[in-house]
Amino acid sequence: MIFYKSSHATGKMTFNLLSFLFFIICFILVSYSQAIENGYEQPGEFKASAILKPELLKGKYHTVLDQVINDGLFNHYMVESPFGTFRAESTNDLEILVPEINAIAAMKQVETDDTVLTSLKQSGENTVTGIKNLFTDPQGTAEGAASGVGSLFNRAKETVGKREITEAEDSRLEQLIGVSKSKGAIATKYGVNVYSRNQILQEELDRLAQADFLGGLGVGVATSFVPGVGGLALSTSGTARLLNEAINTTPASELWLQNKNKLLAMGLDADTIELFLNNPSFSPALATVLVTSLESMKGVDNRKLFIKVALQAGDPHMAKTIAKIAVMSAGYNKEIASLRNFSPMARITMGIREDKSRVVLLPVDYLIWDQRVAEAATAVSPEGSGSNIELWVLGSLSKRATAELQKLGWKVYTDAGPRLIPTQ
């Protein structure tokens, strides 16, 4: 009798689950058919071999898998290497990941006295916490990052007005005794960012930094091979190289204070600033990139809008997208035309030129004409409103997206990186 009831209950639960799944599938199919009926494009796939430069596609220590998933904005890549499988959430992330993999290979060639390091760990004096990356998350940790309303309560126990240690930093003990200083110097010599979310890279940086701190390794010996700058978005410029070095060699607490003072000088209130600087989605490095970009646009009104937008960031991918828009905006203001101010567009920002033309800057790989893009574009520029709006992207657009935007009066500029951030 008990078995019968259990089977009946199980069968009922199974039926309910199947009914729910059937409802979800029907909803997806209806939504998909409506999207097709309305003429919207759907996300698709590319072949890495068809869209990447040969040196980015494959190298001595990495191979990009050929299947590339595009979500309508960004390309998502999987990369195999002798050190594990990595994930890059955009083409720019991939351009940062490849030098990081080369740096890992170079670091692994440097021998350290692991016996001493093991002993130090066991004694409890080494309190290294895993550090994760600035623009790339090879282990997929960004996929599990808290987002949504619930995440707003995750840091409620922390004290407002006080700098908080984020997961992208060393422990307070390491920062105090000098391990972090060694780590920053080594990261700079290898051309990577000390706040990278690449866990394998962090393990190698920790190993060399600990050895250097204990006197068993000279920085010069550890950095005989320097693969190039890989730590910043749009890192093709000399300015980015210098900024990367400054971030690596400045204590996180000092970066926090410098960023706070710069934002105060821009007219932001202290509470908003501290909410931004204590947002765990922004590492000290990423926050510094954003603030430095804003500071460079002196005379442009409403720069504080970027900080308000940044408060929305619930994961590192969203945070770095906002920072990249700031970098592109600073580049546009310097290299293309002066901006007068910024205004909201959907949940991001739009630049306004002195002649009142509007400028949208997006760090996307491949933009399609889907419902979200169509609604945002139409809201900003109804059909027939005139050709007073520009779109600049790092990648490209589908033919349909280009045609629809041009119909609305948009001027489209693709592959904009070299123009906005020219090599210095």
C-alpha positions as CSV (number, residue, x, y, z in Angstrom):
1,M,0.0,0.0,0.0
2,I,2.8,2.4,0.9
3,F,4.6,1.5,-2.3
4,Y,1.5,2.2,-4.3
5,K,1.1,5.7,-2.8
6,S,4.7,6.5,-3.4
7,S,4.5,5.4,-7.0
8,H,1.3,7.4,-7.5
9,A,2.9,10.5,-6.0
10,T,6.0,10.0,-8.0
11,G,4.0,9.6,-11.2
12,K,2.0,12.7,-10.4
13,M,5.2,14.7,-9.8
14,T,6.6,13.4,-13.1
15,F,3.4,14.4,-14.9
16,N,3.5,17.9,-13.4
17,L,7.2,18.3,-14.3
18,L,6.5,17.2,-17.9
19,S,3.6,19.6,-18.1
20,F,5.7,22.4,-16.9
21,L,8.5,21.6,-19.4
22,F,5.9,21.3,-22.2
23,F,4.6,24.8,-21.2
24,I,8.2,26.2,-21.3
25,I,8.9,24.6,-24.7
26,C,5.7,26.0,-26.1
27,F,6.5,29.4,-24.7
28,I,9.9,29.4,-26.3
29,L,8.6,28.2,-29.6
30,V,5.9,30.8,-29.6
31,S,8.4,33.5,-28.7
32,Y,10.7,32.3,-31.4
33,S,8.0,32.2,-34.1
34,Q,6.9,35.7,-33.1
35,A,10.5,36.9,-33.4
36,I,10.7,35.4,-36.9
37,E,7.3,36.9,-37.8
38,N,8.4,40.3,-36.7
39,G,11.6,40.1,-38.7
40,Y,14.0,39.9,-35.8
41,E,17.3,38.0,-36.2
42,Q,18.3,35.2,-33.9
43,P,21.7,34.5,-32.3
44,G,23.9,32.1,-34.2
45,E,27.3,30.5,-34.5
46,F,30.5,31.3,-36.3
47,K,33.7,29.4,-37.1
48,A,36.7,30.7,-35.3
49,S,38.9,29.8,-38.3
50,A,36.8,32.2,-40.4
51,I,36.8,35.3,-38.1
52,L,40.1,35.3,-36.2
53,K,43.6,36.2,-37.2
54,P,45.9,33.2,-37.4
55,E,48.0,34.2,-34.4
56,L,44.9,34.5,-32.3
57,L,43.4,31.3,-33.5
58,K,46.3,29.1,-32.7
59,G,49.7,29.4,-31.0
60,K,52.4,27.3,-29.3
61,Y,50.3,27.0,-26.1
62,H,46.7,27.5,-27.2
63,T,44.1,26.5,-29.8
64,V,40.7,28.2,-30.1
65,L,37.9,25.7,-30.8
66,D,36.2,26.3,-34.1
67,Q,32.7,26.6,-32.8
68,V,32.0,30.2,-31.7
69,I,28.6,31.1,-30.1
70,N,27.3,34.6,-30.7
71,D,24.6,35.9,-28.3
72,G,23.6,38.8,-30.5
73,L,26.3,41.1,-29.1
74,F,29.4,39.1,-28.1
75,N,31.3,36.1,-29.4
76,H,32.0,33.4,-26.9
77,Y,35.1,31.2,-27.3
78,M,36.5,28.1,-25.8
79,V,40.3,27.8,-25.8
80,E,42.3,24.6,-25.2
81,S,45.9,24.7,-23.8
82,P,48.3,22.5,-21.9
83,F,47.2,24.3,-18.7
84,G,43.4,23.6,-19.1
85,T,40.4,24.8,-21.0
86,F,39.6,28.5,-20.9
87,R,36.6,30.5,-21.8
88,A,36.6,34.0,-23.3
89,E,33.4,36.0,-23.3
90,S,34.3,38.3,-26.2
91,T,37.0,38.8,-28.9
92,N,38.7,41.5,-26.7
93,D,38.7,39.0,-23.8
94,L,40.4,36.5,-26.1
95,E,43.0,39.0,-27.1
96,I,43.8,39.3,-23.4
97,L,43.6,35.6,-22.6
98,V,46.2,34.5,-25.2
99,P,49.0,36.6,-23.8
100,E,48.0,35.4,-20.3
101,I,48.4,31.8,-21.5
102,N,51.8,32.6,-22.9
103,A,52.8,34.2,-19.6
104,I,51.7,31.1,-17.7
105,A,54.0,29.0,-20.0
106,A,56.9,31.3,-19.3
107,M,56.3,31.3,-15.5
108,K,56.2,27.6,-15.4
109,Q,59.7,27.5,-16.7
110,V,60.9,29.3,-13.6
111,E,61.8,27.0,-10.7
112,T,61.1,27.8,-7.1
113,D,61.8,26.1,-3.8
114,D,58.4,24.5,-3.3
115,T,59.5,22.9,-0.1
116,V,59.9,26.3,1.6
117,L,56.6,27.5,0.1
118,T,54.7,24.4,1.3
119,S,56.1,24.9,4.8
120,L,55.0,28.5,4.8
121,K,51.5,27.6,3.8
122,Q,51.3,24.9,6.5
123,S,52.4,27.3,9.2
124,G,49.4,29.5,8.5
125,E,51.5,32.6,7.6
126,N,50.6,32.4,4.0
127,T,46.9,33.3,3.6
128,V,46.7,33.5,-0.2
129,T,43.2,33.7,-1.5
130,G,42.4,32.7,-5.1
131,I,42.4,35.8,-7.3
132,K,40.3,35.9,-10.3
133,N,40.7,37.9,-13.5
134,L,40.1,41.5,-14.9
135,F,38.5,40.8,-18.2
136,T,38.5,37.0,-18.7
137,D,37.1,34.2,-16.6
138,P,38.7,30.9,-17.8
139,Q,37.1,28.7,-15.2
140,G,33.6,30.0,-15.9
141,T,33.2,31.6,-12.5
142,A,31.4,34.6,-14.0
143,E,28.6,32.3,-15.1
144,G,27.8,31.7,-11.5
145,A,28.1,35.2,-10.3
146,A,25.2,36.6,-8.3
147,S,23.0,38.9,-10.2
148,G,19.5,40.4,-9.8
149,V,17.8,41.9,-6.8
150,G,18.9,39.1,-4.4
151,S,22.6,40.0,-4.9
152,L,21.9,43.5,-3.5
153,F,21.8,42.0,-0.1
154,N,24.9,39.9,-0.3
155,R,27.2,42.6,1.2
156,A,24.7,44.0,3.7
157,K,26.9,43.1,6.7
158,E,29.7,45.4,5.4
159,T,30.2,48.8,6.7
160,V,29.4,51.7,4.4
161,G,32.3,54.2,4.1
162,K,35.0,51.6,4.5
163,R,37.1,50.0,1.8
164,E,36.3,46.3,1.4
165,I,38.7,43.6,0.3
166,T,37.3,42.0,-2.9
167,E,37.9,38.5,-4.2
168,A,40.1,40.1,-6.8
169,E,42.7,41.0,-4.2
170,D,45.3,39.4,-1.9
171,S,44.5,39.1,1.7
172,R,45.2,42.0,4.1
173,L,48.1,40.1,5.5
174,E,49.7,39.6,2.1
175,Q,49.2,43.3,1.3
176,L,50.8,44.3,4.6
177,I,53.9,42.1,4.6
178,G,54.8,42.7,1.0
179,V,53.9,39.6,-1.0
180,S,51.4,41.7,-3.1
181,K,54.2,44.2,-4.0
182,S,56.3,41.4,-5.4
183,K,53.3,40.0,-7.2
184,G,52.6,43.3,-8.8
185,A,56.1,43.8,-10.0
186,I,56.2,40.3,-11.5
187,A,52.8,40.7,-13.2
188,T,54.1,44.0,-14.8
189,K,57.3,42.3,-16.1
190,Y,55.2,39.5,-17.7
191,G,52.7,42.1,-19.2
192,V,49.6,40.8,-17.4
193,N,47.3,42.3,-14.9
194,V,47.7,41.4,-11.3
195,Y,43.9,41.4,-10.8
196,S,43.3,38.9,-13.6
197,R,40.4,36.4,-12.9
198,N,42.5,33.8,-14.7
199,Q,43.0,31.3,-11.8
200,I,45.9,29.4,-13.4
201,L,47.7,32.7,-14.0
202,Q,47.1,33.7,-10.4
203,E,48.5,30.4,-9.1
204,E,51.7,31.1,-11.0
205,L,51.9,34.7,-9.9
206,D,51.4,33.6,-6.3
207,R,54.1,31.0,-6.6
208,L,56.7,33.4,-8.0
209,A,55.6,36.2,-5.6
210,Q,56.0,34.1,-2.5
211,A,59.4,32.9,-3.6
212,D,60.5,36.4,-4.4
213,F,59.2,37.6,-1.0
214,L,61.2,34.9,0.7
215,G,64.4,35.8,-1.1
216,G,64.5,32.7,-3.3
217,L,63.8,34.4,-6.5
218,G,64.8,37.7,-8.1
219,V,62.3,39.6,-10.2
220,G,64.8,39.9,-13.0
221,V,65.2,36.1,-13.1
222,A,61.4,35.5,-12.9
223,T,60.7,37.7,-15.9
224,S,63.3,36.9,-18.5
225,F,60.4,36.3,-20.9
226,V,57.8,39.1,-21.4
227,P,55.0,38.1,-23.8
228,G,53.4,41.5,-24.0
229,V,50.6,43.5,-22.5
230,G,47.5,41.4,-21.8
231,G,45.9,43.1,-18.8
232,L,43.6,45.8,-20.0
233,A,40.7,46.3,-22.4
234,L,41.7,47.9,-25.7
235,S,45.4,47.5,-24.6
236,T,46.8,48.5,-28.0
237,S,47.8,51.9,-26.7
238,G,50.9,53.0,-24.9
239,T,48.7,54.7,-22.4
240,A,47.1,51.4,-21.5
241,R,50.5,49.9,-21.0
242,L,51.5,52.6,-18.5
243,L,48.1,52.3,-16.8
244,N,48.6,48.6,-16.4
245,E,52.0,49.1,-14.7
246,A,50.6,51.8,-12.4
247,I,47.7,49.5,-11.4
248,N,50.0,46.5,-10.8
249,T,52.5,48.5,-8.6
250,T,50.0,50.6,-6.6
251,P,48.5,49.0,-3.4
252,A,44.8,48.3,-3.8
253,S,44.0,50.6,-0.9
254,E,45.8,53.5,-2.6
255,L,43.9,52.8,-5.9
256,W,40.6,52.9,-3.9
257,L,41.5,56.2,-2.3
258,Q,42.8,57.8,-5.6
259,N,39.6,56.7,-7.4
260,K,37.4,58.1,-4.6
261,N,39.2,61.5,-4.7
262,K,38.9,61.7,-8.5
263,L,35.2,60.9,-8.4
264,L,34.6,63.5,-5.6
265,A,36.3,66.1,-7.8
266,M,33.8,65.2,-10.6
267,G,31.0,66.1,-8.3
268,L,29.7,62.7,-7.2
269,D,28.5,62.2,-3.6
270,A,30.5,60.1,-1.3
271,D,27.8,57.4,-0.7
272,T,27.4,56.7,-4.5
273,I,31.2,56.6,-4.9
274,E,31.7,54.1,-2.1
275,L,28.8,51.9,-3.4
276,F,30.6,51.8,-6.7
277,L,34.1,51.2,-5.3
278,N,32.8,48.4,-3.1
279,N,30.9,46.7,-5.9
280,P,32.5,43.2,-6.0
281,S,32.0,43.0,-9.8
282,F,34.7,45.7,-10.2
283,S,38.2,44.7,-9.2
284,P,40.5,47.6,-8.2
285,A,42.0,47.5,-11.7
286,L,38.7,47.6,-13.5
287,A,37.4,50.5,-11.3
288,T,40.7,52.4,-12.0
289,V,40.3,51.9,-15.8
290,L,36.8,53.3,-15.6
291,V,37.7,56.3,-13.4
292,T,40.8,57.1,-15.4
293,S,38.7,57.2,-18.6
294,L,36.2,59.5,-17.0
295,E,39.0,61.8,-15.6
296,S,40.5,62.2,-19.1
297,M,37.2,63.7,-20.3
298,K,37.6,67.0,-18.5
299,G,34.9,69.5,-19.4
300,V,32.3,66.8,-20.5
301,D,29.2,67.1,-18.4
302,N,27.4,64.3,-16.6
303,R,30.3,61.9,-16.4
304,K,28.8,60.7,-13.1
305,L,26.2,58.9,-15.2
306,F,28.8,56.1,-15.8
307,I,29.1,55.5,-12.1
308,K,25.3,55.3,-11.7
309,V,25.2,52.8,-14.6
310,A,28.1,50.9,-13.0
311,L,26.1,50.3,-9.9
312,Q,23.9,48.0,-11.9
313,A,26.8,45.6,-12.6
314,G,26.0,42.2,-11.0
315,D,28.8,40.2,-12.5
316,P,32.3,40.9,-14.0
317,H,31.2,40.6,-17.6
318,M,28.7,43.4,-17.2
319,A,31.2,45.5,-15.2
320,K,33.9,45.2,-17.9
321,T,31.4,46.1,-20.7
322,I,30.6,49.3,-18.9
323,A,34.3,50.1,-18.4
324,K,35.0,49.4,-22.1
325,I,32.2,51.9,-23.0
326,A,34.0,54.5,-20.9
327,V,37.3,53.7,-22.6
328,M,35.7,54.1,-26.0
329,S,34.0,57.3,-25.0
330,A,37.3,58.8,-23.8
331,G,38.9,57.7,-27.1
332,Y,36.1,59.3,-29.1
333,N,36.3,62.5,-27.2
334,K,40.1,62.7,-27.8
335,E,40.4,61.3,-31.3
336,I,37.1,62.0,-33.2
337,A,35.1,64.9,-31.8
338,S,34.6,66.7,-28.5
339,L,31.7,65.5,-26.4
340,R,29.5,68.0,-24.5
341,N,27.8,65.6,-22.1
342,F,26.3,62.1,-21.6
343,S,22.7,61.0,-21.4
344,P,21.0,57.6,-20.7
345,M,20.2,55.2,-23.5
346,A,18.3,52.1,-22.2
347,R,20.6,51.0,-19.2
348,I,23.8,52.4,-20.7
349,T,25.2,55.8,-21.8
350,M,25.1,57.9,-25.0
351,G,27.5,60.7,-25.8
352,I,26.2,64.1,-27.0
353,R,28.5,66.2,-29.2
354,E,28.9,69.9,-29.3
355,D,26.7,70.0,-32.4
356,K,24.1,68.0,-30.6
357,S,24.7,64.8,-32.6
358,R,24.4,61.7,-30.5
359,V,27.0,59.0,-30.2
360,V,26.5,55.4,-29.1
361,L,29.7,53.4,-28.4
362,L,29.5,49.6,-27.9
363,P,32.3,47.1,-27.4
364,V,30.4,44.4,-29.2
365,D,31.7,41.7,-31.6
366,Y,28.7,41.2,-33.8
367,L,25.4,43.0,-33.4
368,I,22.2,41.5,-34.8
369,W,18.8,43.1,-35.3
370,D,17.0,41.4,-32.4
371,Q,14.1,42.8,-30.4
372,R,16.2,44.5,-27.7
373,V,18.3,46.4,-30.3
374,A,15.3,47.3,-32.4
375,E,13.4,48.7,-29.4
376,A,16.3,50.7,-28.1
377,A,17.2,52.1,-31.5
378,T,13.6,53.0,-32.3
379,A,13.2,54.7,-28.9
380,V,16.3,56.8,-29.4
381,S,15.8,57.6,-33.1
382,P,12.2,57.1,-34.5
383,E,12.1,56.6,-38.2
384,G,12.5,59.9,-40.0
385,S,14.1,61.8,-37.1
386,G,17.2,62.7,-39.1
387,S,20.8,61.5,-39.4
388,N,22.1,62.9,-36.2
389,I,23.2,59.8,-34.4
390,E,26.3,57.6,-34.7
391,L,27.0,54.0,-33.7
392,W,30.6,52.9,-33.1
393,V,31.4,49.3,-32.5
394,L,34.7,47.3,-32.0
395,G,33.4,44.5,-34.2
396,S,30.7,44.5,-36.9
397,L,27.0,44.3,-37.5
398,S,24.7,42.0,-39.5
399,K,23.5,43.3,-42.9
400,R,20.0,43.5,-41.5
401,A,21.1,45.5,-38.4
402,T,23.1,47.9,-40.6
403,A,20.2,48.4,-43.0
404,E,17.6,48.9,-40.2
405,L,19.8,51.4,-38.3
406,Q,20.6,53.4,-41.5
407,K,16.8,53.5,-42.2
408,L,16.4,55.2,-38.8
409,G,19.1,57.7,-39.7
410,W,22.1,56.1,-37.9
411,K,25.7,56.4,-39.2
412,V,27.4,53.1,-38.5
413,Y,31.2,52.7,-37.9
414,T,32.6,49.2,-37.5
415,D,36.1,47.9,-36.4
416,A,36.4,51.2,-34.5
417,G,39.2,50.2,-32.1
418,P,42.2,51.5,-34.1
419,R,40.4,54.9,-34.6
420,L,39.3,55.3,-31.0
421,I,42.4,53.9,-29.3
422,P,45.3,54.3,-31.8
423,T,48.6,52.6,-31.1
424,Q,51.0,55.1,-29.5
